[in-house]
């Protein structure tokens, strides 16, 4: 886990900043990432052990397993942004706090890269699946890991409601603000 001092640096995405004056591929993808970050921040805020172990059925993932998966999805996009091949068999073992922190920091890193230097038209998703290298255009990152992370963040919000700890109703996703 990266060195991170919560007292000096609050986790990103408790609110979404004002939108960009520019309207281009990078700013649109950035806003999508910010929206994911906001949803993820509040879906994971205040999770208890009972929420993390919750599974809607015996054959489904626990919420902690879903958090691990979301982290891997953010890693895949970071690898794409860095023009590196992502090994799909990568396994992660961290605590809930580490998954939450690292996922939010990955989303912030993606956002910063889009704002500062990245040209989305030059990004491809390179993965190694079972020893086979494959490359896909960035379009696949939108319908793949980014959309999947949004989907699973909703799953966390739904699971926590089912385990008796609903999402903070003051977190307004439309505005990206805590009301």
FIDOSE-599958 format. One record per residue (C-alpha): residue number from 0; residue in one letter; x, y negated, z negated. Coordinates in nm, 4 decimals, m for minus. Each point is the difference from the previous one (the first is absolute). Layout:
(atom NUM,"A",(X,Y,Z));
...
***
This chain:
(atom 0,"X",(0.0000,0.0000,0.0000));
(atom 1,"X",(0.1217,m0.3485,0.0803));
(atom 2,"X",(0.0863,m0.2302,m0.2876));
(atom 3,"X",(m0.3132,m0.1946,m0.0747));
(atom 4,"X",(m0.0648,m0.2344,m0.2899));
(atom 5,"X",(m0.3743,m0.0443,m0.0450));
(atom 6,"X",(0.0432,m0.2859,m0.2494));
(atom 7,"X",(0.1841,m0.2146,0.2524));
(atom 8,"X",(m0.1649,0.1267,0.3178));
(atom 9,"X",(m0.3668,0.0922,m0.0100));
(atom 10,"X",(m0.1039,0.2689,0.2437));
(atom 11,"X",(m0.1086,m0.1369,0.3372));
(atom 12,"X",(m0.3551,m0.0097,0.1351));
(atom 13,"X",(m0.2039,m0.0842,m0.3074));
(atom 14,"X",(m0.1235,m0.2690,0.2401));
(atom 15,"X",(0.0483,m0.0577,0.3708));
(atom 16,"X",(0.1731,m0.3201,0.1053));
(atom 17,"X",(m0.1544,m0.2432,0.2461));
(atom 18,"X",(m0.0153,0.1332,0.3529));
(atom 19,"X",(0.2546,m0.0931,0.2636));
(atom 20,"X",(m0.0419,m0.2947,0.2336));
(atom 21,"X",(0.1252,0.2279,0.2796));
(atom 22,"X",(m0.2149,0.2672,0.1573));
(atom 23,"X",(0.2093,0.2723,0.1599));
(atom 24,"X",(0.0650,0.3730,m0.0315));
(atom 25,"X",(0.2348,m0.0439,m0.2948));
(atom 26,"X",(m0.2354,m0.2235,m0.2009));
(atom 27,"X",(m0.2982,0.2279,0.0644));
(atom 28,"X",(0.1921,0.3107,m0.1129));
(atom 29,"X",(0.1337,m0.1977,m0.2958));
(atom 30,"X",(m0.3528,m0.0928,m0.1090));
(atom 31,"X",(m0.0999,0.3654,0.0279));
(atom 32,"X",(0.2912,0.0907,m0.2277));
(atom 33,"X",(m0.0909,m0.2786,m0.2438));
(atom 34,"X",(m0.3599,0.1260,m0.0093));
(atom 35,"X",(0.1269,0.3509,m0.0692));
(atom 36,"X",(0.2317,m0.1363,m0.2694));
(atom 37,"X",(m0.2853,m0.1854,m0.1720));
(atom 38,"X",(m0.2280,0.3029,0.0090));
(atom 39,"X",(0.2782,0.2299,m0.1192));
(atom 40,"X",(0.0995,m0.2374,m0.2809));
(atom 41,"X",(m0.3515,m0.0070,m0.1448));
(atom 42,"X",(m0.0864,0.3644,0.0766));
(atom 43,"X",(0.3052,0.1065,m0.2024));
(atom 44,"X",(m0.0128,m0.2647,m0.2743));
(atom 45,"X",(m0.0730,0.1545,m0.3386));
(atom 46,"X",(m0.0185,0.3630,0.1083));
(atom 47,"X",(m0.0035,0.2414,m0.2909));
(atom 48,"X",(0.1318,0.3544,m0.0169));
(atom 49,"X",(m0.3553,0.1302,0.0433));
(atom 50,"X",(m0.0349,m0.2089,0.3178));
(atom 51,"X",(0.3332,0.1236,0.1358));
(atom 52,"X",(m0.0882,0.3644,m0.0522));
(atom 53,"X",(m0.3550,m0.0387,0.1373));
(atom 54,"X",(m0.0903,0.2181,0.2990));
(atom 55,"X",(m0.3486,m0.0102,0.1546));
(atom 56,"X",(0.0269,0.3749,0.0724));
(atom 57,"X",(0.2388,0.2866,m0.0631));
(atom 58,"X",(0.1379,m0.0087,0.3543));
(atom 59,"X",(0.0642,m0.3766,0.0115));
(atom 60,"X",(0.2995,m0.2070,m0.1053));
(atom 61,"X",(0.0194,m0.1652,m0.3399));
(atom 62,"X",(0.0176,m0.3784,m0.0037));
(atom 63,"X",(0.3697,0.0246,m0.0889));
(atom 64,"X",(0.0537,0.2244,0.3046));
(atom 65,"X",(m0.1766,m0.2625,0.2128));
(atom 66,"X",(0.2250,m0.2736,m0.1416));
(atom 67,"X",(0.3023,0.2101,0.0963));
(atom 68,"X",(m0.1390,0.0347,0.3535));
(atom 69,"X",(m0.0626,m0.3749,0.0313));
(atom 70,"X",(0.3573,m0.0666,m0.1076));
(atom 71,"X",(0.1259,0.2349,0.2733));
(atom 72,"X",(m0.2157,m0.1808,0.2561));
(atom 73,"X",(0.1576,m0.3329,m0.0958));
(atom 74,"X",(0.3438,0.1589,0.0256));
(atom 75,"X",(m0.0827,0.1192,0.3530));
(atom 76,"X",(m0.0855,m0.3564,0.1068));
(atom 77,"X",(0.3122,m0.1408,m0.1690));
(atom 78,"X",(0.2087,0.2542,0.1935));
(atom 79,"X",(m0.1698,m0.1109,0.3243));
(atom 80,"X",(0.0667,m0.3664,m0.0802));
(atom 81,"X",(0.3667,0.0900,m0.0602));
(atom 82,"X",(0.0197,0.2033,0.3241));
(atom 83,"X",(0.0704,0.3195,m0.1953));
(atom 84,"X",(m0.1429,0.3487,0.0360));
(atom 85,"X",(m0.2297,0.1056,m0.2839));
(atom 86,"X",(0.0391,0.3599,m0.1231));
(atom 87,"X",(m0.3599,0.1175,m0.0473));
(atom 88,"X",(0.0947,0.2758,m0.2454));
(atom 89,"X",(0.1266,m0.2542,m0.2544));
(atom 90,"X",(m0.1308,0.0650,m0.3513));
(atom 91,"X",(m0.0173,m0.2670,m0.2678));
(atom 92,"X",(m0.0032,0.0477,m0.3749));
(atom 93,"X",(m0.0725,m0.3139,m0.1998));
(atom 94,"X",(m0.2251,m0.1134,m0.2785));
(atom 95,"X",(m0.3257,m0.1828,0.0654));
(atom 96,"X",(0.1638,m0.3312,m0.0930));
(atom 97,"X",(0.2853,0.0664,0.2418));
(atom 98,"X",(m0.2348,0.0977,0.2849));
(atom 99,"X",(m0.2101,m0.3106,m0.0575));
(atom 100,"X",(0.2978,m0.2340,m0.0234));
(atom 101,"X",(0.1891,0.1488,0.2943));
(atom 102,"X",(m0.3078,0.0084,0.2245));
(atom 103,"X",(m0.0791,m0.3653,m0.0696));
(atom 104,"X",(0.3649,m0.0935,0.0550));
(atom 105,"X",(0.0013,0.1941,0.3293));
(atom 106,"X",(m0.3086,m0.1913,0.1133));
(atom 107,"X",(0.1674,m0.3266,m0.0987));
(atom 108,"X",(0.3143,0.0999,0.1889));
(atom 109,"X",(m0.2095,0.0742,0.3102));
(atom 110,"X",(m0.1710,m0.3360,m0.0323));
(atom 111,"X",(0.3312,m0.1838,m0.0394));
(atom 112,"X",(0.1504,0.1790,0.3005));
(atom 113,"X",(m0.2972,m0.0981,0.2157));
(atom 114,"X",(0.0202,m0.3614,m0.1086));
(atom 115,"X",(0.3768,m0.0320,0.0341));
(atom 116,"X",(0.1308,0.1974,0.2933));
(atom 117,"X",(m0.1946,0.2917,0.1345));
(atom 118,"X",(m0.1500,0.0151,0.3465));
(atom 119,"X",(m0.2753,0.2594,m0.0222));
(atom 120,"X",(0.0173,0.0652,0.3752));
(atom 121,"X",(0.3518,0.1397,m0.0527));
(atom 122,"X",(m0.0934,0.2339,m0.2868));
(atom 123,"X",(m0.0506,0.3699,0.0541));
(atom 124,"X",(m0.0841,0.2704,m0.2497));
(atom 125,"X",(0.2679,0.2673,m0.0022));
(atom 126,"X",(m0.0706,0.3145,m0.1962));
(atom 127,"X",(0.1698,0.3301,m0.0508));
(atom 128,"X",(m0.2601,0.2704,m0.0339));
(atom 129,"X",(0.1358,0.3469,m0.0706));
(atom 130,"X",(0.3354,m0.0824,0.1572));
(atom 131,"X",(m0.1547,m0.1537,0.3110));
(atom 132,"X",(0.0559,m0.3709,0.0630));
(atom 133,"X",(m0.2934,m0.1947,0.1406));
(atom 134,"X",(m0.0566,m0.3670,0.0781));
(atom 135,"X",(m0.3278,m0.1879,0.0338));
(atom 136,"X",(m0.0920,m0.3615,0.0736));
(atom 137,"X",(m0.0982,m0.2222,m0.2923));
(atom 138,"X",(m0.3664,0.0502,0.0910));
(atom 139,"X",(0.0294,0.3385,m0.1705));
(atom 140,"X",(0.1131,m0.1675,m0.3233));
(atom 141,"X",(m0.3248,m0.1986,0.0000));
(atom 142,"X",(m0.2337,0.2961,0.0432));
(atom 143,"X",(0.2390,0.2280,m0.1907));
(atom 144,"X",(0.1775,m0.0977,m0.3231));
(atom 145,"X",(m0.1436,m0.3511,m0.0423));
(atom 146,"X",(m0.3633,0.1023,0.0471));
(atom 147,"X",(0.0605,0.3159,m0.1999));
(atom 148,"X",(0.1380,m0.2057,m0.2909));
(atom 149,"X",(m0.3124,m0.2197,0.0067));
(atom 150,"X",(m0.2184,0.3122,0.0114));
(atom 151,"X",(0.1776,0.1582,m0.2960));
(atom 152,"X",(m0.0018,m0.3229,m0.2015));
(atom 153,"X",(m0.3783,0.0143,0.0299));
(atom 154,"X",(0.0204,0.3597,m0.1194));
(atom 155,"X",(0.1866,m0.1168,m0.3129));
(atom 156,"X",(m0.2684,m0.2641,m0.0627));
(atom 157,"X",(m0.2728,0.2623,0.0436));
(atom 158,"X",(0.1768,0.2571,m0.2194));
(atom 159,"X",(0.0514,m0.2472,m0.2822));
(atom 160,"X",(m0.3691,m0.0909,0.0073));
(atom 161,"X",(m0.0876,0.3694,m0.0192));
(atom 162,"X",(0.2357,0.0458,m0.2974));
(atom 163,"X",(m0.1695,m0.2864,m0.1863));
(atom 164,"X",(0.2434,m0.2861,0.0677));
(atom 165,"X",(m0.1377,m0.2118,0.2878));
(atom 166,"X",(0.1997,m0.2420,0.2124));
(atom 167,"X",(0.0139,m0.3544,m0.1434));
(atom 168,"X",(m0.3173,m0.1643,0.1273));
(atom 169,"X",(0.1688,m0.3416,m0.0110));
(atom 170,"X",(0.2420,0.1032,0.2773));
(atom 171,"X",(m0.1631,m0.1455,0.3105));
(atom 172,"X",(0.1461,0.1762,0.3044));
(atom 173,"X",(m0.1658,m0.2395,0.2469));
(atom 174,"X",(0.1765,m0.2983,m0.1564));
(atom 175,"X",(0.3108,0.1837,m0.1198));
(atom 176,"X",(m0.0403,m0.1606,m0.3417));
(atom 177,"X",(m0.0863,0.0957,m0.3544));
(atom 178,"X",(m0.3142,m0.1941,m0.0867));
***
